[in-house]
């Protein structure tokens, strides 16, 4: 290691420990141990331009071990991104741009929000898949506008999490040669040595079994040449992803805490920092100090990045001249915008037809896919059940990027995070699908999609006890309520085929919000919505059938398959002289976003007799039915029996609705 390299690496280390100490909170150990590998990558290999963090053909870097966020913040500051020394000093403070774990919406240069371990490993797989897909979609002979690498720095904890196993297995299967993990193997976790729970597994052999190239660096603390050689070799391999196994010492340079869990999740303390700085050849009296020589060394990369982007822009200009239509589509895709008439082929169905909303969803999805070439997605080995296959679109090939149907296998945990990674990458619209009950496996990724405003569409079918004989293990009851609790996450449960087409229209129109489409297995009648006006799914709730005379004495509201039950009950009540309005509420979140005037027009405050019906737990419905209303639902687990039997046994019938309305009126 040369003097300037040593100085630069130690600058990264000391900035990190100073920021953690000032905040009196954070994780100093990983930045101290991983600084050498991060320096070599960013200084010699990572293609990036600090002056334009969103340059489309930049290499992506994901710090999957997000607890080591001060490593990334130090790098961003030193390499000239818009992150000041004052930002570093505000680490983990209110409204700072240096939160405890990296957040892509807050800090320039952050490619993915990481923190929950393992998520970043899967995000990186999604980015590598997006790169391959976009390369196939837009590159043409003599014009290569998409060609970059994806790197992730992963920790022992990341590779313990099951999601990383799922994601890595799929990456190996797809032969994602432009994906490289730098594994910071320091053998320490929060509780102590990893041998407490991670002793018999050979990670190298596991990744070789996944089909990865595995390289080793025995001394990741000081041997920068070995790290450099390993990354160079990884970049040369284009048929397999690469794991670079790098042995490091957590908290390197701290005389009393290096190599122990004491360096993992707490500040070193003023006395230990002074000792560490002396060990690293630093002046212990100086805090947040960047030597001029180091600053100059880091600054050389910005010039390289400017030149790389300028060369790319020149290539793109030539590309746009040769392929103007593709260049136009490229611009739309990157901005998250949609081509003109993208929803012009959405199907409609006639009143009286009957089909499952999952079937209607498949037809709507395919109609949209013909108009949006950068739409791709897949499912967890359930395409025949979720109806999410794109016809004549081929299976995704990780080497060439050809094909739009992604076969995730039975890997729901990774599937959601990979889709998030594709959305972070930009340039694609993607969807994923599985049974609604297994949305539990995707909840962390759904939450992160909402936190980061990622426009991922999650298709969840077999939405209730109405799926029938598979029984309570597959029958979701609490899931609607649980997912509605996620801020910024839109849950849509359409009542029939036409609402389902509108639901897809609503989902694809979202630029900064994930959307769940919750769909039925059983056939549902198409409801007459001739009088609904301009309202529909986009407004969250609307009057689907008005009371006779337009002045309801009661309101019946519901979602999904239960709306048709409400309509049937209304007809019975009308014969008894009780005028009732039926309100379809496919998306609570969209309805809550409407004006109070609109909400009151749908649910007039003067009408207190309110009944809801939904094949799920009744939790949350009190907001809409009020203290005097009645919520009909399923506040227990389901059972194995034919769907009609279950609906009757659990009281999801028009007779129960009629009975409830009579009681209230």
LOTOR-948118 format. One record per residue (C-alpha): x, y, z; residue in three letters. Coordinates in steps of 0.2 Angstrom, whole numbers, plus 5000, padded with zeros to 4 digits. Layout:
<pases>
XYZala;...
</pases>
This chain:
<pases>
500050005000unk;500850174995unk;500850325006unk;499450414997unk;498350254997unk;498650235016unk;498250415019unk;496650405009unk;496050245017unk;496350315034unk;495450475029unk;493850365026unk;494150275042unk;494350425053unk;492850525046unk;491750375050unk;492350355068unk;492250545071unk;490450555064unk;489850405075unk;490650475090unk;489850655087unk;488150565085unk;488550455100unk;487650325089unk;488150215075unk;489250075068unk;491150115067unk;491849945065unk;491249905047unk;491950075039unk;493550045048unk;493749865041unk;493049885024unk;493850055020unk;495249975010unk;494049874998unk;492850024996unk;494350134992unk;495050024979unk;493349994971unk;492850184970unk;494650244966unk;495050114952unk;493550024946unk;491850104949unk;491250204934unk;490350354941unk;490250544940unk;489950644956unk;489350794946unk;487850684940unk;487350544952unk;485950494940unk;487050474924unk;486050324916unk;487650214912unk;488550234929unk;489050074938unk;487850044953unk;488550024971unk;487449954985unk;487949955003unk;486949805008unk;487749815025unk;486749975028unk;487249995046unk;488950045040unk;488250195032unk;489650315037unk;490750215025unk;489650265011unk;489350445017unk;491250465019unk;491550405001unk;490150514994unk;490950675003unk;492750634998unk;492350594980unk;491450754977unk;489550714978unk;488450844985unk;488750795003unk;489650925014unk;490650905030unk;489250985039unk;488150845033unk;489450715040unk;489450805056unk;487450795057unk;487550605056unk;485950525063unk;485250695067unk;483450775063unk;483250815045unk;485050775041unk;485550695024unk;486550565033unk;485250455042unk;485750305052unk;485550195037unk;485650255019unk;484050325011unk;484050344992unk;482750484993unk;483750595005unk;485550574999unk;486350604982unk;487350454976unk;486350324987unk;485750194975unk;484650094987unk;483950115004unk;484749975015unk;484649935033unk;483649775034unk;485049645031unk;484949545015unk;483849675006unk;485349754997unk;485949584990unk;484349564981unk;484149744976unk;485849724967unk;485249564958unk;483749674952unk;484949804946unk;485949684936unk;484449614929unk;483749784924unk;485449824915unk;485349664905unk;483549694900unk;483849874895unk;485449824885unk;484349704875unk;482949824873unk;483849974868unk;485649934862unk;485949914843unk;487449854833unk;488749994834unk;487750084847unk;487950024865unk;487150144877unk;486850014892unk;488349934898unk;488749944916unk;489149834932unk;488249814948unk;489249804964unk;488649764982unk;489649764998unk;488949625009unk;489249575026unk;489149415037unk;487449465042unk;486849495025unk;487349315020unk;486549245035unk;484849315030unk;483849195019unk;483349325007unk;485149335001unk;485149144998unk;483649154987unk;484349304977unk;486049234975unk;485349064969unk;484349154956unk;485749264951unk;486849114948unk;485449024938unk;485349184927unk;487249194925unk;487249374929unk;489049414924unk;488949594928unk;488549574946unk;489949574959unk;489849554978unk;491249614989unk;491049515005unk;491649595020unk;492049435030unk;492549495048unk;491749355058unk;490949475070unk;489149515073unk;488249615086unk;488149475099unk;489949425097unk;490949315085unk;489949235071unk;490449065077unk;488949085089unk;487849045075unk;488749035058unk;490148915061unk;489948755050unk;489448835034unk;490748865020unk;490149025011unk;491349004997unk;490748824993unk;488948884995unk;489149024981unk;490148904970unk;488648784971unk;487548934966unk;488548944950unk;489549104956unk;491449134953unk;492249144970unk;493849244973unk;494749264989unk;495749404997unk;496649345013unk;497149515019unk;495849645016unk;496549765029unk;498149815020unk;498349715003unk;497549834991unk;498449754976unk;497549594980unk;495849684981unk;496249764965unk;496749604956unk;495149514962unk;494049654956unk;494949654939unk;494649474938unk;492849484943unk;492549614929unk;493249494916unk;492049354920unk;490449384910unk;489549214912unk;489449204931unk;489149334945unk;490649344957unk;490849344976unk;492549414982unk;492849344999unk;493849475008unk;494549435025unk;494449595036unk;494649655054unk;493149745061unk;493649905069unk;495449895061unk;496650015070unk;495650015087unk;496949935099unk;495649875111unk;494149845101unk;494649785084unk;494149615080unk;492749615093unk;490949655094unk;491349805104unk;491749895087unk;490149845079unk;488649945085unk;489350075097unk;490450225096unk;492250185101unk;492350325114unk;493450475115unk;494950385123unk;494850235111unk;494750355096unk;496350445101unk;497250275102unk;496550225086unk;497050385077unk;498850365084unk;498850185078unk;498350245061unk;499650385061unk;498350515063unk;498350675074unk;497150625088unk;496850815091unk;496050835074unk;494250785070unk;493350775054unk;495050805046unk;495450775027unk;497250805022unk;497550905006unk;498450764998unk;497050645001unk;495750774995unk;496750794979unk;496850604977unk;495050574978unk;494650724967unk;495550634952unk;494050514950unk;492850654947unk;493750704931unk;493750524925unk;491850514928unk;491550674918unk;492550604904unk;491650444905unk;489950524904unk;490450644891unk;491050494880unk;489350414883unk;488350564879unk;489250574862unk;488850394859unk;487050424864unk;486950574852unk;487450464838unk;486250334843unk;484850454844unk;485150504826unk;485250324820unk;483750264831unk;482650414835unk;481150314840unk;482150204852unk;482950364859unk;481250434862unk;480650274871unk;482350274881unk;481950454888unk;480150404893unk;480750244901unk;482150334911unk;480950464917unk;479550344922unk;478350414910unk;477250314898unk;477050304879unk;475450394872unk;473950274871unk;474750144883unk;473050104890unk;472050114874unk;471849924872unk;471249894890unk;469849764888unk;468049784895unk;466749664899unk;464849664898unk;463649654912unk;463149474915unk;464849404911unk;465749304925unk;467549284928unk;468849284941unk;469749454943unk;471449364942unk;470849314924unk;470349484920unk;472049544927unk;472949434915unk;472049504900unk;472249684906unk;474149654909unk;474449584892unk;473549734884unk;474649854893unk;476249754889unk;475949774870unk;476049964873unk;477549974885unk;479049874879unk;480049904895unk;478749814906unk;479249654912unk;478949544928unk;478649374935unk;477949264948unk;478449144962unk;478148984951unk;476349024950unk;476049104933unk;474648974929unk;473749024944unk;474149214945unk;473849244926unk;475449354925unk;476249274910unk;476549394896unk;476149304880unk;477349284866unk;478649384876unk;479849244880unk;480749204896unk;482049324904unk;483849274899unk;485149344912unk;486549334899unk;485749424884unk;484349514893unk;483049444881unk;481349394887unk;480049484898unk;479449344909unk;480449314924unk;480349144933unk;480849184951unk;480449014957unk;479848984974unk;480749134981unk;479549264987unk;480749354999unk;481949394986unk;480649424972unk;480049574980unk;481749644984unk;482349604966unk;480849704959unk;481349844971unk;483149844964unk;482449854946unk;481450004951unk;482950084959unk;483950054943unk;482650154933unk;482150124915unk;480949974918unk;479149954925unk;479049784934unk;477749674943unk;477849524954unk;476549394958unk;476049264971unk;474649204982unk;473949334993unk;474349235009unk;476149235004unk;476249425004unk;476849395022unk;478449335014unk;478549505004unk;478049625018unk;479849695021unk;480049735003unk;478249805001unk;478649915016unk;480349975008unk;479450004991unk;478250115000unk;479650205010unk;480650234994unk;479150274983unk;479550134970unk;478250104957unk;478149914958unk;476549824955unk;476249674967unk;474949554960unk;474249444974unk;472849324970unk;471749194979unk;471249334990unk;470049265003unk;469249115010unk;468449104993unk;469849004986unk;469048864995unk;469748684998unk;471648735001unk;471148785019unk;471648915032unk;473548895028unk;473148975011unk;471649085015unk;472149265019unk;471049345032unk;472149475041unk;473249525026unk;472149665019unk;472149755036unk;473949725038unk;474549795022unk;473349945023unk;474349995038unk;475950025027unk;476050215024unk;476150255005unk;475650085000unk;474050074989unk;473049914991unk;471749884977unk;470449744978unk;469349764963unk;467549694963unk;467449634945unk;468349624928unk;468049804923unk;468649864940unk;470149754938unk;470649834921unk;470450004930unk;471549944944unk;472949904932unk;472750074924unk;472850154942unk;474450054946unk;475350094930unk;474950274932unk;475850284948unk;477650354947unk;478050364965unk;477050224974unk;476950034975unk;475249964971unk;474549794977unk;473149714966unk;472249584977unk;471249464965unk;470049324967unk;470149144962unk;468349124960unk;467249194946unk;466349364950unk;464949434940unk;465249594930unk;464249734939unk;463149864930unk;464150024933unk;463250134920unk;462850264932unk;464550274941unk;465150434931unk;466950474930unk;467350394947unk;468050224949unk;469650144956unk;470750304954unk;469650384967unk;469650244979unk;467850224982unk;466250274973unk;464350244972unk;464250084961unk;462350064963unk;461350214969unk;459850194981unk;458150214972unk;457650404972unk;459450444976unk;459150474994unk;459850325004unk;459350275021unk;460750155022unk;462450135014unk;463249955011unk;465049965007unk;466249825002unk;467749774991unk;468149634979unk;466949484978unk;465849554992unk;465249704982unk;464149584971unk;463449524988unk;463049694993unk;462149734977unk;461049574979unk;460649634997unk;460149804990unk;458949734978unk;458049634993unk;458049795004unk;457249894989unk;455849774989unk;455549805007unk;455549995005unk;457350025012unk;458350124999unk;460150085001unk;461750144992unk;463050024987unk;464850094988unk;466349994980unk;467950034990unk;469349954980unk;470650064987unk;470550145004unk;472150245001unk;471550324985unk;469950374994unk;470850445009unk;471750554996unk;470150634989unk;469450794995unk;468250795010unk;466950854999unk;467050704988unk;467150585002unk;465650655010unk;464750644993unk;465050454993unk;464850425012unk;463650565017unk;463850605036unk;462050615038unk;461750425034unk;462250335050unk;461550165045unk;463150085037unk;463649905034unk;465249845027unk;465649675020unk;467349605016unk;468049435017unk;469449475029unk;469649535047unk;468449685051unk;469949785059unk;469949955052unk;468149965045unk;467550065060unk;468350215051unk;467050195037unk;465450125046unk;465650235061unk;465250185079unk;463450135075unk;463850035060unk;464049855057unk;465649775049unk;465349595042unk;466949495040unk;468049355045unk;468849375062unk;469549205063unk;470449085052unk;469648995037unk;469348815034unk;469448685020unk;467848665011unk;467148724994unk;467048914992unk;465148934992unk;465048835008unk;466348945017unk;465549105011unk;463849045019unk;464648975035unk;465649135038unk;464149245035unk;464649325019unk;462949325012unk;461649445006unk;460449385019unk;461749435033unk;461849605025unk;460049635024unk;459849575042unk;461149705047unk;460349845038unk;458649805045unk;459349815062unk;460149985059unk;458650065050unk;
</pases>
